Amino acid sequence: MPKMKTNRAAAKRFRISGTGRVRRPKSGGNHGMQEKSRKRLRRLRNNDMVSKAFQKRIKLMLPYG
């Protein structure tokens, strides 16, 4: 049986946590930092979890995650 291919776009954006949930970075943390408050930038550093509705789809794209 051939190996399954991982969707590379998904692999760069999502990681599977130890409990099996899907982690994702928060949006808006790449550029334009001067306009954003320090409080907002601190919040953007932390990872977020993907909602339960999307978890199944993302896990299909990450077969070995």
mmJSON file of the N, C-alpha and C atoms, coordinates in Angstrom:
{"data_MODEL":{"atom_site":{
"group_PDB":["ATOM","ATOM","ATOM","ATOM","ATOM","ATOM","ATOM","ATOM","ATOM","ATOM","ATOM","ATOM","ATOM","ATOM","ATOM","ATOM","ATOM","ATOM","ATOM","ATOM","ATOM","ATOM","ATOM","ATOM","ATOM","ATOM","ATOM","ATOM","ATOM","ATOM","ATOM","ATOM","ATOM","ATOM","ATOM","ATOM","ATOM","ATOM","ATOM","ATOM","ATOM","ATOM","ATOM","ATOM","ATOM","ATOM","ATOM","ATOM","ATOM","ATOM","ATOM","ATOM","ATOM","ATOM","ATOM","ATOM","ATOM","ATOM","ATOM","ATOM","ATOM","ATOM","ATOM","ATOM","ATOM","ATOM","ATOM","ATOM","ATOM","ATOM","ATOM","ATOM","ATOM","ATOM","ATOM","ATOM","ATOM","ATOM","ATOM","ATOM","ATOM","ATOM","ATOM","ATOM","ATOM","ATOM","ATOM","ATOM","ATOM","ATOM","ATOM","ATOM","ATOM","ATOM","ATOM","ATOM","ATOM","ATOM","ATOM","ATOM","ATOM","ATOM","ATOM","ATOM","ATOM","ATOM","ATOM","ATOM","ATOM","ATOM","ATOM","ATOM","ATOM","ATOM","ATOM","ATOM","ATOM","ATOM","ATOM","ATOM","ATOM","ATOM","ATOM","ATOM","ATOM","ATOM","ATOM","ATOM","ATOM","ATOM","ATOM","ATOM","ATOM","ATOM","ATOM","ATOM","ATOM","ATOM","ATOM","ATOM","ATOM","ATOM","ATOM","ATOM","ATOM","ATOM","ATOM","ATOM","ATOM","ATOM","ATOM","ATOM","ATOM","ATOM","ATOM","ATOM","ATOM","ATOM","ATOM","ATOM","ATOM","ATOM","ATOM","ATOM","ATOM","ATOM","ATOM","ATOM","ATOM","ATOM","ATOM","ATOM","ATOM","ATOM","ATOM","ATOM","ATOM","ATOM","ATOM","ATOM","ATOM","ATOM","ATOM","ATOM","ATOM","ATOM","ATOM","ATOM","ATOM","ATOM","ATOM","ATOM","ATOM","ATOM","ATOM"],
"id":[1,2,3,4,5,6,7,8,9,10,11,12,13,14,15,16,17,18,19,20,21,22,23,24,25,26,27,28,29,30,31,32,33,34,35,36,37,38,39,40,41,42,43,44,45,46,47,48,49,50,51,52,53,54,55,56,57,58,59,60,61,62,63,64,65,66,67,68,69,70,71,72,73,74,75,76,77,78,79,80,81,82,83,84,85,86,87,88,89,90,91,92,93,94,95,96,97,98,99,100,101,102,103,104,105,106,107,108,109,110,111,112,113,114,115,116,117,118,119,120,121,122,123,124,125,126,127,128,129,130,131,132,133,134,135,136,137,138,139,140,141,142,143,144,145,146,147,148,149,150,151,152,153,154,155,156,157,158,159,160,161,162,163,164,165,166,167,168,169,170,171,172,173,174,175,176,177,178,179,180,181,182,183,184,185,186,187,188,189,190,191,192,193,194,195],
"type_symbol":["N","C","C","N","C","C","N","C","C","N","C","C","N","C","C","N","C","C","N","C","C","N","C","C","N","C","C","N","C","C","N","C","C","N","C","C","N","C","C","N","C","C","N","C","C","N","C","C","N","C","C","N","C","C","N","C","C","N","C","C","N","C","C","N","C","C","N","C","C","N","C","C","N","C","C","N","C","C","N","C","C","N","C","C","N","C","C","N","C","C","N","C","C","N","C","C","N","C","C","N","C","C","N","C","C","N","C","C","N","C","C","N","C","C","N","C","C","N","C","C","N","C","C","N","C","C","N","C","C","N","C","C","N","C","C","N","C","C","N","C","C","N","C","C","N","C","C","N","C","C","N","C","C","N","C","C","N","C","C","N","C","C","N","C","C","N","C","C","N","C","C","N","C","C","N","C","C","N","C","C","N","C","C","N","C","C","N","C","C","N","C","C","N","C","C"],
"label_atom_id":["N","CA","C","N","CA","C","N","CA","C","N","CA","C","N","CA","C","N","CA","C","N","CA","C","N","CA","C","N","CA","C","N","CA","C","N","CA","C","N","CA","C","N","CA","C","N","CA","C","N","CA","C","N","CA","C","N","CA","C","N","CA","C","N","CA","C","N","CA","C","N","CA","C","N","CA","C","N","CA","C","N","CA","C","N","CA","C","N","CA","C","N","CA","C","N","CA","C","N","CA","C","N","CA","C","N","CA","C","N","CA","C","N","CA","C","N","CA","C","N","CA","C","N","CA","C","N","CA","C","N","CA","C","N","CA","C","N","CA","C","N","CA","C","N","CA","C","N","CA","C","N","CA","C","N","CA","C","N","CA","C","N","CA","C","N","CA","C","N","CA","C","N","CA","C","N","CA","C","N","CA","C","N","CA","C","N","CA","C","N","CA","C","N","CA","C","N","CA","C","N","CA","C","N","CA","C","N","CA","C","N","CA","C","N","CA","C","N","CA","C","N","CA","C","N","CA","C"],
"label_alt_id":[null,null,null,null,null,null,null,null,null,null,null,null,null,null,null,null,null,null,null,null,null,null,null,null,null,null,null,null,null,null,null,null,null,null,null,null,null,null,null,null,null,null,null,null,null,null,null,null,null,null,null,null,null,null,null,null,null,null,null,null,null,null,null,null,null,null,null,null,null,null,null,null,null,null,null,null,null,null,null,null,null,null,null,null,null,null,null,null,null,null,null,null,null,null,null,null,null,null,null,null,null,null,null,null,null,null,null,null,null,null,null,null,null,null,null,null,null,null,null,null,null,null,null,null,null,null,null,null,null,null,null,null,null,null,null,null,null,null,null,null,null,null,null,null,null,null,null,null,null,null,null,null,null,null,null,null,null,null,null,null,null,null,null,null,null,null,null,null,null,null,null,null,null,null,null,null,null,null,null,null,null,null,null,null,null,null,null,null,null,null,null,null,null,null,null],
"label_comp_id":["MET","MET","MET","PRO","PRO","PRO","LYS","LYS","LYS","MET","MET","MET","LYS","LYS","LYS","THR","THR","THR","ASN","ASN","ASN","ARG","ARG","ARG","ALA","ALA","ALA","ALA","ALA","ALA","ALA","ALA","ALA","LYS","LYS","LYS","ARG","ARG","ARG","PHE","PHE","PHE","ARG","ARG","ARG","ILE","ILE","ILE","SER","SER","SER","GLY","GLY","GLY","THR","THR","THR","GLY","GLY","GLY","ARG","ARG","ARG","VAL","VAL","VAL","ARG","ARG","ARG","ARG","ARG","ARG","PRO","PRO","PRO","LYS","LYS","LYS","SER","SER","SER","GLY","GLY","GLY","GLY","GLY","GLY","ASN","ASN","ASN","HIS","HIS","HIS","GLY","GLY","GLY","MET","MET","MET","GLN","GLN","GLN","GLU","GLU","GLU","LYS","LYS","LYS","SER","SER","SER","ARG","ARG","ARG","LYS","LYS","LYS","ARG","ARG","ARG","LEU","LEU","LEU","ARG","ARG","ARG","ARG","ARG","ARG","LEU","LEU","LEU","ARG","ARG","ARG","ASN","ASN","ASN","ASN","ASN","ASN","ASP","ASP","ASP","MET","MET","MET","VAL","VAL","VAL","SER","SER","SER","LYS","LYS","LYS","ALA","ALA","ALA","PHE","PHE","PHE","GLN","GLN","GLN","LYS","LYS","LYS","ARG","ARG","ARG","ILE","ILE","ILE","LYS","LYS","LYS","LEU","LEU","LEU","MET","MET","MET","LEU","LEU","LEU","PRO","PRO","PRO","TYR","TYR","TYR","GLY","GLY","GLY"],
"label_asym_id":["A","A","A","A","A","A","A","A","A","A","A","A","A","A","A","A","A","A","A","A","A","A","A","A","A","A","A","A","A","A","A","A","A","A","A","A","A","A","A","A","A","A","A","A","A","A","A","A","A","A","A","A","A","A","A","A","A","A","A","A","A","A","A","A","A","A","A","A","A","A","A","A","A","A","A","A","A","A","A","A","A","A","A","A","A","A","A","A","A","A","A","A","A","A","A","A","A","A","A","A","A","A","A","A","A","A","A","A","A","A","A","A","A","A","A","A","A","A","A","A","A","A","A","A","A","A","A","A","A","A","A","A","A","A","A","A","A","A","A","A","A","A","A","A","A","A","A","A","A","A","A","A","A","A","A","A","A","A","A","A","A","A","A","A","A","A","A","A","A","A","A","A","A","A","A","A","A","A","A","A","A","A","A","A","A","A","A","A","A","A","A","A","A","A","A"],
"label_entity_id":["1","1","1","1","1","1","1","1","1","1","1","1","1","1","1","1","1","1","1","1","1","1","1","1","1","1","1","1","1","1","1","1","1","1","1","1","1","1","1","1","1","1","1","1","1","1","1","1","1","1","1","1","1","1","1","1","1","1","1","1","1","1","1","1","1","1","1","1","1","1","1","1","1","1","1","1","1","1","1","1","1","1","1","1","1","1","1","1","1","1","1","1","1","1","1","1","1","1","1","1","1","1","1","1","1","1","1","1","1","1","1","1","1","1","1","1","1","1","1","1","1","1","1","1","1","1","1","1","1","1","1","1","1","1","1","1","1","1","1","1","1","1","1","1","1","1","1","1","1","1","1","1","1","1","1","1","1","1","1","1","1","1","1","1","1","1","1","1","1","1","1","1","1","1","1","1","1","1","1","1","1","1","1","1","1","1","1","1","1","1","1","1","1","1","1"],
"label_seq_id":[1,1,1,2,2,2,3,3,3,4,4,4,5,5,5,6,6,6,7,7,7,8,8,8,9,9,9,10,10,10,11,11,11,12,12,12,13,13,13,14,14,14,15,15,15,16,16,16,17,17,17,18,18,18,19,19,19,20,20,20,21,21,21,22,22,22,23,23,23,24,24,24,25,25,25,26,26,26,27,27,27,28,28,28,29,29,29,30,30,30,31,31,31,32,32,32,33,33,33,34,34,34,35,35,35,36,36,36,37,37,37,38,38,38,39,39,39,40,40,40,41,41,41,42,42,42,43,43,43,44,44,44,45,45,45,46,46,46,47,47,47,48,48,48,49,49,49,50,50,50,51,51,51,52,52,52,53,53,53,54,54,54,55,55,55,56,56,56,57,57,57,58,58,58,59,59,59,60,60,60,61,61,61,62,62,62,63,63,63,64,64,64,65,65,65],
"pdbx_PDB_ins_code":[null,null,null,null,null,null,null,null,null,null,null,null,null,null,null,null,null,null,null,null,null,null,null,null,null,null,null,null,null,null,null,null,null,null,null,null,null,null,null,null,null,null,null,null,null,null,null,null,null,null,null,null,null,null,null,null,null,null,null,null,null,null,null,null,null,null,null,null,null,null,null,null,null,null,null,null,null,null,null,null,null,null,null,null,null,null,null,null,null,null,null,null,null,null,null,null,null,null,null,null,null,null,null,null,null,null,null,null,null,null,null,null,null,null,null,null,null,null,null,null,null,null,null,null,null,null,null,null,null,null,null,null,null,null,null,null,null,null,null,null,null,null,null,null,null,null,null,null,null,null,null,null,null,null,null,null,null,null,null,null,null,null,null,null,null,null,null,null,null,null,null,null,null,null,null,null,null,null,null,null,null,null,null,null,null,null,null,null,null,null,null,null,null,null,null],
"Cartn_x":[0.852,0.0,0.89,0.659,1.502,1.218,2.207,2.039,1.024,0.329,-0.608,0.176,-0.283,0.392,-0.24,0.62,0.184,-0.034,-1.1,-1.33,-0.342,0.631,1.715,1.227,0.203,-0.337,-0.909,-1.596,-2.178,-1.089,-0.039,1.043,1.769,1.821,2.497,1.627,0.32,-0.594,-1.122,-1.186,-1.811,-0.89,-1.083,-0.377,-1.389,-1.159,-2.051,-1.48,-2.312,-1.851,-1.771,-1.25,-1.107,-2.428,-3.471,-4.795,-5.569,-4.971,-5.621,-6.407,-6.391,-7.06,-6.116,-6.678,-5.878,-5.566,-4.25,-3.807,-3.585,-3.832,-3.579,-3.078,-2.256,-1.853,-2.994,-3.012,-4.041,-3.685,-4.704,-4.466,-4.097,-3.401,-3.098,-1.784,-0.907,0.355,1.564,1.407,2.547,3.147,2.338,2.889,1.974,2.429,1.64,1.576,2.702,2.722,2.615,3.058,3.073,1.663,0.688,-0.684,-1.418,-0.872,-1.553,-1.018,-1.901,-1.482,-0.635,0.146,0.986,0.142,-0.974,-1.888,-2.391,-2.72,-3.221,-2.132,-0.893,0.218,0.529,0.399,0.616,-0.401,-1.647,-2.709,-2.474,-1.92,-1.687,-0.573,0.314,1.412,0.905,-0.153,-0.642,-1.353,-1.193,-1.898,-3.359,-4.176,-5.601,-5.978,-7.153,-7.615,-8.631,-8.645,-9.606,-10.935,-12.039,-13.35,-13.609,-14.475,-14.762,-15.29,-15.986,-16.577,-15.507,-14.345,-13.296,-12.245,-12.225,-11.165,-11.097,-12.235,-12.262,-11.658,-11.982,-11.462,-9.948,-9.454,-8.021,-7.253,-7.805,-7.128,-7.048,-7.973,-7.904,-6.72,-6.387,-5.266,-3.919,-3.95,-2.73,-2.796,-2.62,-2.817,-1.839,-0.643,0.348,0.519,-0.409,-0.3,-0.702],
"Cartn_y":[-1.193,0.0,1.246,2.204,3.405,4.313,5.145,6.095,7.164,7.689,8.791,10.096,11.044,12.329,13.314,14.039,15.107,16.361,17.071,18.361,19.351,19.807,20.633,21.994,22.549,23.836,23.696,22.585,22.349,22.066,21.349,21.0,22.243,23.289,24.52,25.365,25.121,25.965,25.324,24.006,23.326,22.286,22.051,20.973,20.247,18.959,18.169,18.185,18.513,18.561,17.145,17.03,15.73,15.035,15.812,15.23,14.966,15.344,15.072,16.225,17.371,18.548,19.248,20.144,20.811,22.232,22.559,23.898,24.721,26.03,26.929,28.253,28.993,30.324,31.318,32.368,33.393,34.255,34.762,35.556,36.993,37.646,39.069,39.346,38.355,38.587,38.613,38.965,38.929,40.29,41.304,42.618,43.707,44.968,46.097,46.152,45.816,45.744,47.114,48.16,49.483,49.99,49.568,50.042,49.248,48.096,47.239,47.508,47.448,47.713,46.559,46.828,45.78,44.649,45.021,44.019,43.071,43.649,42.859,41.936,42.438,41.628,40.473,40.708,39.642,38.531,38.911,37.916,37.115,37.763,37.088,36.047,36.179,35.218,33.826,33.75,32.453,31.702,30.387,29.566,29.434,29.08,28.921,27.517,27.064,25.752,25.913,24.936,24.917,24.422,24.951,24.527,23.072,22.434,21.006,20.714,21.674,21.469,21.263,21.925,21.843,20.787,20.268,19.336,18.11,17.546,16.321,16.56,17.701,18.039,18.211,18.889,19.154,17.866,16.99,15.721,14.833,14.97,14.235,14.717,16.005,16.558,16.234,15.843,15.512,14.051,13.107,11.701,11.186,11.776,11.298,12.253,13.215,14.221,13.707],
"Cartn_z":[0.0,0.0,0.0,-0.907,-0.918,0.279,0.572,1.678,1.284,2.295,2.049,2.033,1.226,1.156,2.135,2.839,3.725,2.896,3.17,2.523,3.125,2.319,2.846,3.346,2.724,3.172,4.583,4.836,6.162,7.189,6.778,7.702,8.21,7.38,7.789,8.717,8.717,9.488,10.765,10.792,11.925,12.541,13.841,14.529,15.403,15.591,16.439,17.852,18.832,20.218,20.784,21.981,22.626,22.864,23.091,23.34,22.055,20.901,19.622,19.048,19.736,19.175,18.212,17.373,16.343,16.797,16.825,17.188,15.946,16.068,14.94,15.488,14.706,15.155,14.922,15.714,15.524,14.319,13.661,12.456,12.813,11.904,12.071,12.751,12.884,13.579,12.68,11.409,10.496,10.167,10.005,9.662,10.181,10.089,10.577,12.086,12.746,14.209,14.881,14.194,14.836,15.128,14.328,14.523,15.602,15.977,16.946,18.343,19.323,20.708,21.229,22.276,22.859,23.416,23.996,24.557,23.463,22.328,21.202,20.653,20.558,20.063,21.009,22.306,23.296,23.105,22.857,22.654,21.374,20.352,19.074,19.154,20.152,20.288,20.627,21.422,21.885,20.771,20.784,19.808,20.206,19.235,19.444,19.0,19.376,18.948,17.815,16.927,15.825,16.386,15.876,16.363,15.998,16.759,16.577,15.171,14.577,13.258,12.182,12.336,11.325,11.619,12.844,13.232,12.334,12.001,11.208,9.822,9.2,7.871,7.89,8.918,8.992,9.248,10.07,10.36,9.116,8.19,6.925,6.093,6.207,5.451,6.101,7.391,8.126,8.579,7.674,8.041,9.083,9.172,10.15,11.307,11.456,12.503,13.859],
"occupancy":[1.0,1.0,1.0,1.0,1.0,1.0,1.0,1.0,1.0,1.0,1.0,1.0,1.0,1.0,1.0,1.0,1.0,1.0,1.0,1.0,1.0,1.0,1.0,1.0,1.0,1.0,1.0,1.0,1.0,1.0,1.0,1.0,1.0,1.0,1.0,1.0,1.0,1.0,1.0,1.0,1.0,1.0,1.0,1.0,1.0,1.0,1.0,1.0,1.0,1.0,1.0,1.0,1.0,1.0,1.0,1.0,1.0,1.0,1.0,1.0,1.0,1.0,1.0,1.0,1.0,1.0,1.0,1.0,1.0,1.0,1.0,1.0,1.0,1.0,1.0,1.0,1.0,1.0,1.0,1.0,1.0,1.0,1.0,1.0,1.0,1.0,1.0,1.0,1.0,1.0,1.0,1.0,1.0,1.0,1.0,1.0,1.0,1.0,1.0,1.0,1.0,1.0,1.0,1.0,1.0,1.0,1.0,1.0,1.0,1.0,1.0,1.0,1.0,1.0,1.0,1.0,1.0,1.0,1.0,1.0,1.0,1.0,1.0,1.0,1.0,1.0,1.0,1.0,1.0,1.0,1.0,1.0,1.0,1.0,1.0,1.0,1.0,1.0,1.0,1.0,1.0,1.0,1.0,1.0,1.0,1.0,1.0,1.0,1.0,1.0,1.0,1.0,1.0,1.0,1.0,1.0,1.0,1.0,1.0,1.0,1.0,1.0,1.0,1.0,1.0,1.0,1.0,1.0,1.0,1.0,1.0,1.0,1.0,1.0,1.0,1.0,1.0,1.0,1.0,1.0,1.0,1.0,1.0,1.0,1.0,1.0,1.0,1.0,1.0,1.0,1.0,1.0,1.0,1.0,1.0],
"B_iso_or_equiv":[0.0,0.0,0.0,0.0,0.0,0.0,0.0,0.0,0.0,0.0,0.0,0.0,0.0,0.0,0.0,0.0,0.0,0.0,0.0,0.0,0.0,0.0,0.0,0.0,0.0,0.0,0.0,0.0,0.0,0.0,0.0,0.0,0.0,0.0,0.0,0.0,0.0,0.0,0.0,0.0,0.0,0.0,0.0,0.0,0.0,0.0,0.0,0.0,0.0,0.0,0.0,0.0,0.0,0.0,0.0,0.0,0.0,0.0,0.0,0.0,0.0,0.0,0.0,0.0,0.0,0.0,0.0,0.0,0.0,0.0,0.0,0.0,0.0,0.0,0.0,0.0,0.0,0.0,0.0,0.0,0.0,0.0,0.0,0.0,0.0,0.0,0.0,0.0,0.0,0.0,0.0,0.0,0.0,0.0,0.0,0.0,0.0,0.0,0.0,0.0,0.0,0.0,0.0,0.0,0.0,0.0,0.0,0.0,0.0,0.0,0.0,0.0,0.0,0.0,0.0,0.0,0.0,0.0,0.0,0.0,0.0,0.0,0.0,0.0,0.0,0.0,0.0,0.0,0.0,0.0,0.0,0.0,0.0,0.0,0.0,0.0,0.0,0.0,0.0,0.0,0.0,0.0,0.0,0.0,0.0,0.0,0.0,0.0,0.0,0.0,0.0,0.0,0.0,0.0,0.0,0.0,0.0,0.0,0.0,0.0,0.0,0.0,0.0,0.0,0.0,0.0,0.0,0.0,0.0,0.0,0.0,0.0,0.0,0.0,0.0,0.0,0.0,0.0,0.0,0.0,0.0,0.0,0.0,0.0,0.0,0.0,0.0,0.0,0.0,0.0,0.0,0.0,0.0,0.0,0.0],
"pdbx_formal_charge":[null,null,null,null,null,null,null,null,null,null,null,null,null,null,null,null,null,null,null,null,null,null,null,null,null,null,null,null,null,null,null,null,null,null,null,null,null,null,null,null,null,null,null,null,null,null,null,null,null,null,null,null,null,null,null,null,null,null,null,null,null,null,null,null,null,null,null,null,null,null,null,null,null,null,null,null,null,null,null,null,null,null,null,null,null,null,null,null,null,null,null,null,null,null,null,null,null,null,null,null,null,null,null,null,null,null,null,null,null,null,null,null,null,null,null,null,null,null,null,null,null,null,null,null,null,null,null,null,null,null,null,null,null,null,null,null,null,null,null,null,null,null,null,null,null,null,null,null,null,null,null,null,null,null,null,null,null,null,null,null,null,null,null,null,null,null,null,null,null,null,null,null,null,null,null,null,null,null,null,null,null,null,null,null,null,null,null,null,null,null,null,null,null,null,null],
"auth_seq_id":[1,1,1,2,2,2,3,3,3,4,4,4,5,5,5,6,6,6,7,7,7,8,8,8,9,9,9,10,10,10,11,11,11,12,12,12,13,13,13,14,14,14,15,15,15,16,16,16,17,17,17,18,18,18,19,19,19,20,20,20,21,21,21,22,22,22,23,23,23,24,24,24,25,25,25,26,26,26,27,27,27,28,28,28,29,29,29,30,30,30,31,31,31,32,32,32,33,33,33,34,34,34,35,35,35,36,36,36,37,37,37,38,38,38,39,39,39,40,40,40,41,41,41,42,42,42,43,43,43,44,44,44,45,45,45,46,46,46,47,47,47,48,48,48,49,49,49,50,50,50,51,51,51,52,52,52,53,53,53,54,54,54,55,55,55,56,56,56,57,57,57,58,58,58,59,59,59,60,60,60,61,61,61,62,62,62,63,63,63,64,64,64,65,65,65],
"auth_comp_id":["MET","MET","MET","PRO","PRO","PRO","LYS","LYS","LYS","MET","MET","MET","LYS","LYS","LYS","THR","THR","THR","ASN","ASN","ASN","ARG","ARG","ARG","ALA","ALA","ALA","ALA","ALA","ALA","ALA","ALA","ALA","LYS","LYS","LYS","ARG","ARG","ARG","PHE","PHE","PHE","ARG","ARG","ARG","ILE","ILE","ILE","SER","SER","SER","GLY","GLY","GLY","THR","THR","THR","GLY","GLY","GLY","ARG","ARG","ARG","VAL","VAL","VAL","ARG","ARG","ARG","ARG","ARG","ARG","PRO","PRO","PRO","LYS","LYS","LYS","SER","SER","SER","GLY","GLY","GLY","GLY","GLY","GLY","ASN","ASN","ASN","HIS","HIS","HIS","GLY","GLY","GLY","MET","MET","MET","GLN","GLN","GLN","GLU","GLU","GLU","LYS","LYS","LYS","SER","SER","SER","ARG","ARG","ARG","LYS","LYS","LYS","ARG","ARG","ARG","LEU","LEU","LEU","ARG","ARG","ARG","ARG","ARG","ARG","LEU","LEU","LEU","ARG","ARG","ARG","ASN","ASN","ASN","ASN","ASN","ASN","ASP","ASP","ASP","MET","MET","MET","VAL","VAL","VAL","SER","SER","SER","LYS","LYS","LYS","ALA","ALA","ALA","PHE","PHE","PHE","GLN","GLN","GLN","LYS","LYS","LYS","ARG","ARG","ARG","ILE","ILE","ILE","LYS","LYS","LYS","LEU","LEU","LEU","MET","MET","MET","LEU","LEU","LEU","PRO","PRO","PRO","TYR","TYR","TYR","GLY","GLY","GLY"],
"auth_asym_id":["A","A","A","A","A","A","A","A","A","A","A","A","A","A","A","A","A","A","A","A","A","A","A","A","A","A","A","A","A","A","A","A","A","A","A","A","A","A","A","A","A","A","A","A","A","A","A","A","A","A","A","A","A","A","A","A","A","A","A","A","A","A","A","A","A","A","A","A","A","A","A","A","A","A","A","A","A","A","A","A","A","A","A","A","A","A","A","A","A","A","A","A","A","A","A","A","A","A","A","A","A","A","A","A","A","A","A","A","A","A","A","A","A","A","A","A","A","A","A","A","A","A","A","A","A","A","A","A","A","A","A","A","A","A","A","A","A","A","A","A","A","A","A","A","A","A","A","A","A","A","A","A","A","A","A","A","A","A","A","A","A","A","A","A","A","A","A","A","A","A","A","A","A","A","A","A","A","A","A","A","A","A","A","A","A","A","A","A","A","A","A","A","A","A","A"],
"auth_atom_id":["N","CA","C","N","CA","C","N","CA","C","N","CA","C","N","CA","C","N","CA","C","N","CA","C","N","CA","C","N","CA","C","N","CA","C","N","CA","C","N","CA","C","N","CA","C","N","CA","C","N","CA","C","N","CA","C","N","CA","C","N","CA","C","N","CA","C","N","CA","C","N","CA","C","N","CA","C","N","CA","C","N","CA","C","N","CA","C","N","CA","C","N","CA","C","N","CA","C","N","CA","C","N","CA","C","N","CA","C","N","CA","C","N","CA","C","N","CA","C","N","CA","C","N","CA","C","N","CA","C","N","CA","C","N","CA","C","N","CA","C","N","CA","C","N","CA","C","N","CA","C","N","CA","C","N","CA","C","N","CA","C","N","CA","C","N","CA","C","N","CA","C","N","CA","C","N","CA","C","N","CA","C","N","CA","C","N","CA","C","N","CA","C","N","CA","C","N","CA","C","N","CA","C","N","CA","C","N","CA","C","N","CA","C","N","CA","C","N","CA","C","N","CA","C","N","CA","C"],
"pdbx_PDB_model_num":[1,1,1,1,1,1,1,1,1,1,1,1,1,1,1,1,1,1,1,1,1,1,1,1,1,1,1,1,1,1,1,1,1,1,1,1,1,1,1,1,1,1,1,1,1,1,1,1,1,1,1,1,1,1,1,1,1,1,1,1,1,1,1,1,1,1,1,1,1,1,1,1,1,1,1,1,1,1,1,1,1,1,1,1,1,1,1,1,1,1,1,1,1,1,1,1,1,1,1,1,1,1,1,1,1,1,1,1,1,1,1,1,1,1,1,1,1,1,1,1,1,1,1,1,1,1,1,1,1,1,1,1,1,1,1,1,1,1,1,1,1,1,1,1,1,1,1,1,1,1,1,1,1,1,1,1,1,1,1,1,1,1,1,1,1,1,1,1,1,1,1,1,1,1,1,1,1,1,1,1,1,1,1,1,1,1,1,1,1,1,1,1,1,1,1]
}}}
